[in-house]
Amino acid sequence: MKEWWNKKKEKMRKSKKHNDQYSFGDFLIDVLIWIPELVLLPFRIVFWLLRGLGRLIENIFNVV
């Protein structure tokens, strides 16, 4: 039983050491997630600005 436990413990130590590395696959996943975000960001900013401008104009007309 002790041999089995030591082998299991050694395997767990090895797997923990390899999980801390940032692999090429992780990089590709990050790039694939960030590309749509970077493409859509300018459109979101324009949308927010137009929406805020519309609300400002609406508030001005409500005051008058």
Backbone as JSON, one array per atom type, in Angstrom:
{
  "sequence": "MKEWWNKKKEKMRKSKKHNDQYSFGDFLIDVLIWIPELVLLPFRIVFWLLRGLGRLIENIFNVV",
  "N": [[0.83, -1.19, 0.0], [1.98, 1.2, 0.72], [3.86, 1.63, -1.32], [2.19, 2.03, -3.53], [0.91, 4.38, -2.72], [3.07, 6.18, -2.64], [3.79, 6.23, -5.35], [1.5, 7.35, -6.45], [1.51, 9.86, -5.21], [3.85, 10.94, -6.3], [3.13, 11.13, -9.01], [1.11, 13.06, -8.84], [2.59, 15.28, -8.02], [4.19, 15.7, -10.26], [2.23, 16.32, -12.17], [1.2, 18.7, -11.14], [3.37, 20.39, -11.43], [3.56, 20.7, -14.2], [1.18, 21.94, -14.87], [1.38, 24.64, -14.29], [2.55, 25.98, -16.35], [2.37, 28.23, -19.13], [0.97, 27.45, -22.01], [1.25, 27.04, -25.62], [-1.23, 26.46, -26.66], [-2.92, 27.65, -24.77], [-2.27, 30.3, -25.29], [-3.28, 30.57, -27.91], [-6.04, 30.24, -27.45], [-6.54, 32.47, -25.84], [-6.01, 34.52, -27.7], [-7.99, 34.01, -29.63], [-10.24, 34.61, -28.14], [-9.87, 37.32, -27.55], [-9.77, 38.68, -30.02], [-12.43, 39.11, -31.2], [-13.39, 40.82, -29.21], [-11.71, 43.07, -29.41], [-12.35, 43.9, -31.98], [-15.05, 44.59, -31.8], [-15.08, 46.58, -29.87], [-14.68, 49.41, -30.71], [-17.19, 49.91, -31.94], [-18.92, 49.55, -29.81], [-18.15, 51.69, -28.17], [-18.87, 53.9, -29.76], [-21.64, 53.47, -29.84], [-22.29, 53.76, -27.09], [-21.59, 56.45, -26.73], [-23.37, 57.77, -28.51], [-25.79, 57.01, -27.38], [-25.6, 58.18, -24.83], [-25.48, 60.87, -25.61], [-27.99, 61.13, -26.79], [-29.63, 60.77, -24.54], [-28.88, 63.03, -23.09], [-29.79, 65.1, -24.73], [-32.52, 64.51, -24.65], [-33.05, 65.02, -21.92], [-32.57, 67.75, -21.87], [-34.7, 68.75, -23.43], [-36.79, 67.94, -21.81], [-36.54, 69.63, -19.64], [-37.12, 72.09, -20.7]],
  "CA": [[0.0, 0.0, 0.0], [2.86, 2.36, 0.8], [4.42, 1.84, -2.67], [1.13, 2.61, -4.35], [0.7, 5.76, -2.28], [4.22, 6.98, -3.07], [3.69, 6.42, -6.81], [0.4, 8.29, -6.69], [1.96, 11.16, -4.76], [4.83, 11.4, -7.27], [2.38, 11.52, -10.22], [0.43, 14.31, -8.56], [3.6, 16.33, -7.99], [4.58, 15.97, -11.64], [1.13, 16.98, -12.88], [1.09, 20.06, -10.64], [4.47, 21.18, -11.99], [3.3, 20.98, -15.61], [-0.01, 22.76, -15.02], [1.69, 26.03, -14.07], [3.14, 26.57, -17.55], [1.48, 28.85, -20.1], [1.29, 26.74, -23.23], [0.87, 27.65, -26.89], [-2.69, 26.3, -26.76], [-3.5, 28.71, -23.94], [-2.09, 31.55, -26.03], [-4.25, 30.59, -29.02], [-7.39, 30.45, -26.9], [-6.61, 33.89, -25.44], [-6.08, 35.34, -28.92], [-9.3, 33.8, -30.24], [-11.23, 35.28, -27.32], [-9.68, 38.77, -27.55], [-9.96, 39.29, -31.35], [-13.77, 39.7, -31.32], [-13.52, 41.94, -28.27], [-11.02, 44.23, -29.96], [-13.06, 44.34, -33.18], [-16.34, 45.17, -31.42], [-14.92, 47.68, -28.92], [-14.99, 50.74, -31.26], [-18.63, 50.03, -32.16], [-19.54, 49.73, -28.49], [-17.86, 53.05, -27.7], [-19.73, 54.81, -30.53], [-23.01, 53.24, -29.37], [-22.44, 54.38, -25.77], [-21.54, 57.9, -26.88], [-24.63, 58.21, -29.11], [-26.85, 56.79, -26.39], [-25.46, 59.23, -23.82], [-25.85, 62.13, -26.25], [-29.45, 61.1, -26.91], [-30.22, 61.0, -23.21], [-28.63, 64.42, -22.73], [-30.73, 65.92, -25.51], [-33.85, 64.25, -24.09], [-33.15, 65.74, -20.66], [-32.66, 69.19, -22.15], [-36.05, 69.02, -23.87], [-37.69, 67.76, -20.67], [-36.42, 70.79, -18.78], [-37.78, 73.21, -21.39]],
  "C": [[0.88, 1.25, 0.0], [3.47, 2.68, -0.57], [3.4, 2.52, -3.57], [0.92, 4.08, -4.0], [1.84, 6.66, -2.73], [4.19, 7.24, -4.58], [2.61, 7.45, -7.14], [0.83, 9.71, -6.33], [2.95, 11.77, -5.76], [4.15, 11.85, -8.57], [1.68, 12.85, -10.01], [1.41, 15.48, -8.54], [4.02, 16.71, -9.4], [3.47, 16.72, -12.37], [0.95, 18.42, -12.41], [2.19, 20.94, -11.23], [4.16, 21.57, -13.43], [2.08, 21.86, -15.81], [0.25, 24.24, -14.85], [2.23, 26.73, -15.31], [2.06, 27.11, -18.47], [1.83, 28.27, -21.46], [0.85, 27.52, -24.47], [-0.64, 27.55, -27.11], [-3.42, 27.35, -25.94], [-3.41, 30.05, -24.64], [-3.1, 31.66, -27.17], [-5.67, 30.85, -28.54], [-7.55, 31.91, -26.47], [-6.76, 34.79, -26.65], [-7.46, 35.21, -29.55], [-10.41, 34.46, -29.44], [-11.11, 36.8, -27.46], [-9.9, 39.41, -28.91], [-11.37, 39.85, -31.5], [-13.97, 40.89, -30.38], [-12.88, 43.2, -28.83], [-11.72, 44.77, -31.21], [-14.34, 45.07, -32.79], [-16.22, 46.39, -30.49], [-15.21, 49.06, -29.52], [-16.49, 50.94, -31.49], [-19.38, 50.23, -30.84], [-19.34, 51.15, -27.99], [-18.74, 54.05, -28.44], [-21.18, 54.68, -30.06], [-23.24, 53.93, -28.03], [-22.45, 55.9, -25.87], [-22.85, 58.44, -27.47], [-25.79, 58.07, -28.14], [-26.81, 57.87, -25.31], [-25.85, 60.59, -24.37], [-27.36, 62.23, -26.41], [-30.14, 61.35, -25.58], [-30.03, 62.44, -22.76], [-29.6, 65.35, -23.45], [-32.16, 65.75, -24.97], [-34.05, 65.01, -22.78], [-33.25, 67.25, -20.86], [-34.07, 69.56, -22.58], [-37.07, 68.83, -22.74], [-37.68, 68.95, -19.73], [-37.18, 71.96, -19.38], [-39.22, 72.95, -21.42]]
}
